Amino acid sequence: MGEEIVQEISKIREEIDKIDEQILNLIKRRAELAREIAKIKIRRGIPIVDRDREDIVRRRWIEKSSQLDLPKEVIEPIVDSLINYAIMMQVSKAVEEKWKDRIRVVIIGAGGMGRTMYTLFSTFGIESSIYSARRLAQEDIEIPRSDIVIFATRPEYFNSENFSKILDKVDRDTIIMDVLSVKVPTFYKIDNECKIRNLQYISIHPLFGPTMFVLGENMIIIKGSTCKDDTYLKIRELFSDMGLHVITLQSPEEHDRYMSIVQVLHHFHQLSLMKSLEKYSKIFNIDIRKICTKSLRMTLKVLDRLREVIRAVVEIQVYNIYSRDVRRLVIDNMLKLSECIEKSDNVDEAVKCIEDC
């Protein structure tokens, strides 16, 4: 490439960089204005979420993009992201105003789920701190007084002396939470330890990872035997104010039955697909990432994430009391599906067999 062409491209890129900076500054200003609107809404008691306004903004963007010959497929995700960010700014301001002086949170466990919970509370301006469970076990660290202590640790931690030591240090009536993906039998262990120490217990399960965009995400909560009714309602209200969809379950067994489908079955299929792709890519000497459909490319991203959290995924397979039956069901269904395809004389017959099996 000639020097003249390089200079010409560089000059244009400089202009693009300036435009990018302007866009970022405008996004920042837009978010600041959204928080100003939130203050007014809070003072006047006006609902934070305004779906009619969202529709107006979205339509205006689409109409304007059409006038400018900009593809709808490019503009739609941009305006949706801006709207979601504005809503988060307003909701976070509302939650901060209402809860910042009422709740202090300590999180034990600095892994993925610990960071998820820290991100959740800090996004909404709620005073929170996070500690490594390992460091707490090795060092004499003073944990600040708090209203909620969340244990984002592995199941075996709850049988350790370190867990008991932390419970001994917290004030009576402190709310103890776990974020375990499998509740039985650990739920009953924690519940009993809290009962001995006059602590309140609520088991939760956030069905999302570290993100500030939690609107509409699911949060499961299960009331422990030591939890007071007003405390339970308070925690429900807090999570609802954050824009979470709060799902109340009656027992750890009910939770694990749901998760046998939501997580065990789902993850088992993903594990099987991951290992099958690895195996047959080697057998046929194919780099699957170079020759794949858009759908498979998206699936491979999901499987990459699965590899990153493989221990947590397998932990659910091992500990969920319903997992063995679910895996047998999966294997049985796979065999039936294979039989439908192999024994059918044509596509229509195979489709009907699959629909009926």
C-alpha positions as CSV (number, residue, x, y, z in Angstrom):
1,M,0.0,0.0,0.0
2,G,1.5,3.4,-1.1
3,E,2.3,6.1,1.4
4,E,-0.3,8.5,-0.1
5,I,-3.1,5.9,0.4
6,V,-1.9,5.2,4.0
7,Q,-2.1,8.9,4.8
8,E,-5.5,9.3,3.1
9,I,-6.9,6.4,5.2
10,S,-5.3,7.7,8.4
11,K,-6.9,11.1,7.9
12,I,-10.4,9.5,7.5
13,R,-9.8,7.3,10.5
14,E,-8.9,10.3,12.6
15,E,-12.3,11.8,11.7
16,I,-14.0,8.5,12.6
17,D,-12.2,8.5,16.0
18,K,-13.5,12.0,16.7
19,I,-17.1,11.0,15.8
20,D,-16.7,7.9,18.1
21,E,-15.7,10.1,20.9
22,Q,-18.6,12.4,20.3
23,I,-21.0,9.4,20.3
24,L,-19.6,8.2,23.7
25,N,-19.9,11.7,25.2
26,L,-23.5,11.9,24.0
27,I,-24.3,8.5,25.4
28,K,-22.9,9.6,28.8
29,R,-24.9,12.8,28.6
30,R,-28.1,10.9,27.7
31,A,-27.6,8.7,30.8
32,E,-27.1,11.7,33.0
33,L,-30.4,13.2,31.7
34,A,-32.1,9.8,32.4
35,R,-31.0,10.0,36.0
36,E,-32.3,13.6,36.2
37,I,-35.7,12.4,35.0
38,A,-35.5,9.6,37.6
39,K,-35.1,12.2,40.4
40,I,-38.3,14.1,39.2
41,K,-40.2,10.8,39.0
42,I,-39.1,9.8,42.5
43,R,-40.2,13.2,43.9
44,R,-43.5,13.1,42.2
45,G,-44.2,9.4,42.8
46,I,-44.3,8.6,39.0
47,P,-43.6,5.1,37.9
48,I,-40.0,4.7,36.6
49,V,-40.7,2.5,33.7
50,D,-42.7,4.1,30.9
51,R,-43.4,1.7,28.1
52,D,-45.3,4.2,26.0
53,R,-42.3,6.5,26.0
54,E,-40.0,3.6,25.1
55,D,-42.2,2.8,22.1
56,I,-42.2,6.5,21.0
57,V,-38.3,6.6,21.1
58,R,-38.0,3.3,19.3
59,R,-40.4,4.4,16.5
60,R,-38.6,7.7,16.1
61,W,-35.2,6.0,15.7
62,I,-36.5,3.5,13.2
63,E,-38.3,6.2,11.2
64,K,-35.3,8.5,11.2
65,S,-32.9,5.7,10.2
66,S,-35.2,4.9,7.2
67,Q,-34.9,8.5,6.1
68,L,-31.1,8.3,6.4
69,D,-31.0,5.0,4.5
70,L,-29.6,3.2,7.6
71,P,-30.5,-0.5,7.9
72,K,-33.1,-1.3,10.6
73,E,-31.1,-4.3,11.6
74,V,-28.2,-2.1,12.6
75,I,-30.3,0.6,14.4
76,E,-32.7,-1.6,16.4
77,P,-30.1,-3.1,18.7
78,I,-28.5,0.3,19.2
79,V,-31.7,2.0,20.3
80,D,-32.7,-1.0,22.4
81,S,-29.4,-0.8,24.2
82,L,-29.8,2.9,24.8
83,I,-33.3,2.5,26.1
84,N,-32.3,-0.4,28.5
85,Y,-29.3,1.7,29.7
86,A,-31.6,4.7,30.4
87,I,-34.0,2.5,32.3
88,M,-31.2,1.0,34.3
89,M,-30.0,4.5,35.2
90,Q,-33.5,5.5,36.3
91,V,-34.2,2.3,38.2
92,S,-30.8,2.3,39.9
93,K,-31.4,5.9,41.1
94,A,-34.8,5.0,42.5
95,V,-33.4,2.0,44.3
96,E,-30.5,4.0,45.6
97,E,-32.8,6.7,47.0
98,K,-35.1,4.1,48.7
99,W,-32.6,1.5,50.0
100,K,-29.1,3.1,50.4
101,D,-29.6,3.8,54.1
102,R,-31.6,0.7,54.8
103,I,-29.4,-2.1,53.6
104,R,-25.7,-3.0,54.0
105,V,-24.5,-6.2,52.3
106,V,-21.5,-8.4,52.9
107,I,-20.6,-11.1,50.3
108,I,-18.4,-14.1,51.2
109,G,-16.9,-15.6,48.1
110,A,-15.1,-13.7,45.4
111,G,-15.8,-16.2,42.5
112,G,-18.2,-15.7,39.6
113,M,-21.4,-15.7,41.7
114,G,-19.9,-13.6,44.4
115,R,-18.9,-11.0,41.8
116,T,-22.4,-11.3,40.3
117,M,-24.0,-10.4,43.6
118,Y,-21.5,-7.6,44.2
119,T,-22.2,-6.1,40.8
120,L,-26.0,-6.4,41.4
121,F,-25.9,-4.4,44.7
122,S,-23.2,-1.9,43.8
123,T,-25.1,-1.1,40.5
124,F,-28.0,0.1,42.6
125,G,-25.9,2.1,45.0
126,I,-26.3,-0.2,47.9
127,E,-23.4,-0.3,50.3
128,S,-21.7,-3.7,49.8
129,S,-18.4,-5.4,50.3
130,I,-16.9,-8.7,49.0
131,Y,-14.4,-11.0,50.7
132,S,-12.6,-14.1,49.5
133,A,-13.7,-17.1,51.6
134,R,-10.1,-18.4,51.4
135,R,-8.6,-15.2,52.7
136,L,-11.1,-15.1,55.5
137,A,-10.1,-18.6,56.5
138,Q,-6.4,-17.7,56.4
139,E,-6.4,-14.2,57.9
140,D,-8.1,-12.5,60.8
141,I,-10.2,-10.0,58.8
142,E,-12.9,-8.1,60.6
143,I,-16.2,-8.2,58.6
144,P,-18.2,-5.0,58.8
145,R,-21.6,-5.0,60.4
146,S,-24.3,-5.6,57.8
147,D,-27.9,-6.4,57.4
148,I,-27.3,-9.2,54.9
149,V,-24.5,-11.7,54.6
150,I,-24.5,-13.6,51.3
151,F,-22.4,-16.8,51.0
152,A,-21.4,-17.3,47.4
153,T,-19.3,-20.4,48.1
154,R,-19.2,-24.0,47.1
155,P,-21.6,-26.5,48.9
156,E,-18.7,-28.1,50.9
157,Y,-18.0,-24.7,52.6
158,F,-21.2,-24.9,54.6
159,N,-19.8,-28.0,56.5
160,S,-16.6,-26.2,57.4
161,E,-15.5,-24.6,60.6
162,N,-15.0,-21.3,58.8
163,F,-18.7,-21.1,58.0
164,S,-19.6,-21.5,61.6
165,K,-17.1,-18.9,62.7
166,I,-18.5,-16.3,60.5
167,L,-22.1,-17.0,61.7
168,D,-20.8,-16.7,65.3
169,K,-19.5,-13.1,64.5
170,V,-22.6,-11.6,62.9
171,D,-25.4,-9.8,64.9
172,R,-28.6,-11.5,65.8
173,D,-31.4,-11.2,63.3
174,T,-28.8,-10.7,60.4
175,I,-30.2,-12.1,57.2
176,I,-28.1,-15.0,55.9
177,M,-28.3,-16.0,52.3
178,D,-26.8,-18.6,50.0
179,V,-26.8,-18.6,46.2
180,L,-26.4,-22.3,45.7
181,S,-27.6,-23.9,42.4
182,V,-28.5,-27.1,44.3
183,K,-30.3,-26.6,47.6
184,V,-30.8,-30.1,49.0
185,P,-29.4,-31.0,51.5
186,T,-27.4,-27.8,52.3
187,F,-30.5,-25.7,52.7
188,Y,-31.4,-27.7,55.9
189,K,-27.8,-27.4,57.2
190,I,-27.8,-23.6,56.9
191,D,-31.3,-23.3,58.2
192,N,-30.4,-25.3,61.3
193,E,-27.2,-23.3,61.9
194,C,-29.2,-20.1,61.7
195,K,-31.8,-21.4,64.1
196,I,-29.2,-22.1,66.7
197,R,-27.8,-18.5,66.5
198,N,-31.1,-16.6,66.0
199,L,-30.2,-15.6,62.5
200,Q,-32.7,-15.2,59.7
201,Y,-32.3,-17.3,56.6
202,I,-33.4,-16.8,53.0
203,S,-32.0,-19.0,50.2
204,I,-31.7,-17.3,46.8
205,H,-30.7,-18.3,43.3
206,P,-30.0,-15.6,40.7
207,L,-30.5,-17.1,37.3
208,F,-28.1,-14.6,35.6
209,G,-24.4,-13.8,35.5
210,P,-22.4,-10.6,36.2
211,T,-24.3,-7.8,34.4
212,M,-25.8,-4.4,35.2
213,F,-28.7,-5.1,32.9
214,V,-30.8,-7.3,35.2
215,L,-34.3,-5.9,34.3
216,G,-36.6,-8.9,33.9
217,E,-34.0,-11.5,35.0
218,N,-35.2,-14.2,37.3
219,M,-34.4,-14.4,41.1
220,I,-35.5,-17.4,43.0
221,I,-36.1,-17.1,46.7
222,I,-37.0,-19.7,49.4
223,K,-37.9,-18.7,52.9
224,G,-36.0,-20.5,55.7
225,S,-37.8,-21.5,58.9
226,T,-36.1,-18.7,60.9
227,C,-37.0,-15.8,58.5
228,K,-39.6,-13.4,59.7
229,D,-42.5,-12.6,57.4
230,D,-41.7,-8.8,57.3
231,T,-38.1,-9.6,56.4
232,Y,-39.1,-11.9,53.7
233,L,-41.5,-9.3,52.2
234,K,-38.7,-6.7,52.5
235,I,-36.3,-8.8,50.5
236,R,-38.9,-9.6,47.9
237,E,-39.6,-5.8,47.6
238,L,-35.9,-5.0,47.3
239,F,-35.3,-7.5,44.4
240,S,-38.5,-6.4,42.7
241,D,-37.5,-2.7,42.9
242,M,-34.3,-3.7,41.1
243,G,-36.4,-4.9,38.2
244,L,-35.9,-8.6,38.9
245,H,-38.6,-11.1,38.3
246,V,-38.9,-12.7,41.8
247,I,-40.0,-16.3,41.8
248,T,-41.1,-17.7,45.2
249,L,-40.6,-21.4,45.8
250,Q,-41.9,-23.3,48.8
251,S,-39.0,-25.8,49.4
252,P,-35.5,-26.7,48.4
253,E,-36.9,-29.9,46.8
254,E,-39.2,-27.8,44.6
255,H,-36.2,-25.7,43.6
256,D,-34.1,-28.7,42.7
257,R,-36.9,-30.3,40.6
258,Y,-37.1,-27.1,38.6
259,M,-33.3,-26.9,38.2
260,S,-33.2,-30.5,37.0
261,I,-34.9,-29.2,33.8
262,V,-33.6,-25.7,33.7
263,Q,-29.9,-26.6,34.4
264,V,-29.3,-30.4,34.6
265,L,-31.1,-31.3,31.3
266,H,-30.0,-28.2,29.6
267,H,-26.3,-28.5,30.6
268,F,-26.2,-32.2,29.9
269,H,-27.2,-31.6,26.3
270,Q,-24.5,-28.9,26.0
271,L,-21.9,-31.2,27.5
272,S,-22.8,-33.9,25.1
273,L,-22.6,-31.6,22.2
274,M,-19.3,-30.1,23.3
275,K,-17.6,-33.5,23.6
276,S,-19.1,-34.8,20.4
277,L,-17.9,-31.7,18.4
278,E,-14.4,-32.1,19.9
279,K,-14.3,-35.8,19.2
280,Y,-15.6,-35.8,15.6
281,S,-13.6,-32.7,14.6
282,K,-10.5,-34.6,15.5
283,I,-11.6,-37.8,13.7
284,F,-12.4,-35.9,10.5
285,N,-9.5,-33.4,11.0
286,I,-11.9,-30.4,10.6
287,D,-11.6,-27.0,12.2
288,I,-15.2,-26.5,13.0
289,R,-14.8,-22.8,13.7
290,K,-13.7,-22.2,10.1
291,I,-16.6,-24.1,8.5
292,C,-19.8,-23.4,10.4
293,T,-23.2,-21.9,10.1
294,K,-24.2,-18.7,11.9
295,S,-26.3,-20.8,14.2
296,L,-23.4,-23.1,15.1
297,R,-21.1,-20.1,15.6
298,M,-23.5,-18.9,18.3
299,T,-23.7,-22.4,19.8
300,L,-19.9,-22.5,19.9
301,K,-19.9,-19.2,21.9
302,V,-22.2,-20.9,24.4
303,L,-20.0,-23.9,24.6
304,D,-16.9,-21.7,25.2
305,R,-18.7,-20.2,28.2
306,L,-19.6,-23.7,29.3
307,R,-15.9,-24.6,29.4
308,E,-15.2,-21.6,31.6
309,V,-17.7,-22.7,34.2
310,I,-17.3,-26.4,33.8
311,R,-16.8,-27.1,37.5
312,A,-20.0,-25.4,38.4
313,V,-21.9,-27.2,35.6
314,V,-20.6,-30.6,36.7
315,E,-21.3,-29.7,40.4
316,I,-25.0,-29.4,39.5
317,Q,-24.9,-32.7,37.7
318,V,-23.3,-34.4,40.7
319,Y,-25.3,-32.9,43.5
320,N,-28.9,-32.5,42.2
321,I,-30.9,-35.4,43.6
322,Y,-33.0,-35.6,40.4
323,S,-30.2,-35.4,37.9
324,R,-29.7,-39.1,37.3
325,D,-33.4,-39.6,36.3
326,V,-33.2,-36.6,34.0
327,R,-30.0,-37.8,32.3
328,R,-31.5,-41.2,31.7
329,L,-34.5,-39.5,30.2
330,V,-32.3,-37.6,27.9
331,I,-30.4,-40.7,26.8
332,D,-33.6,-42.6,26.3
333,N,-35.0,-39.8,24.1
334,M,-31.9,-39.6,22.1
335,L,-32.0,-43.3,21.3
336,K,-35.7,-43.0,20.3
337,L,-35.0,-40.1,18.0
338,S,-32.1,-42.0,16.4
339,E,-34.4,-45.0,15.9
340,C,-37.1,-42.8,14.3
341,I,-34.6,-41.6,11.7
342,E,-32.9,-45.0,11.0
343,K,-36.2,-47.0,10.7
344,S,-38.2,-44.5,8.7
345,D,-38.4,-45.0,4.9
346,N,-38.8,-41.2,4.1
347,V,-38.6,-37.8,5.7
348,D,-42.3,-37.4,6.4
349,E,-42.4,-40.7,8.2
350,A,-39.3,-39.7,10.3
351,V,-40.8,-36.3,11.2
352,K,-44.1,-37.9,12.3
353,C,-42.2,-40.5,14.4
354,I,-40.1,-37.7,16.0
355,E,-43.3,-35.7,16.8
356,D,-45.0,-38.7,18.3
357,C,-42.1,-40.1,20.4
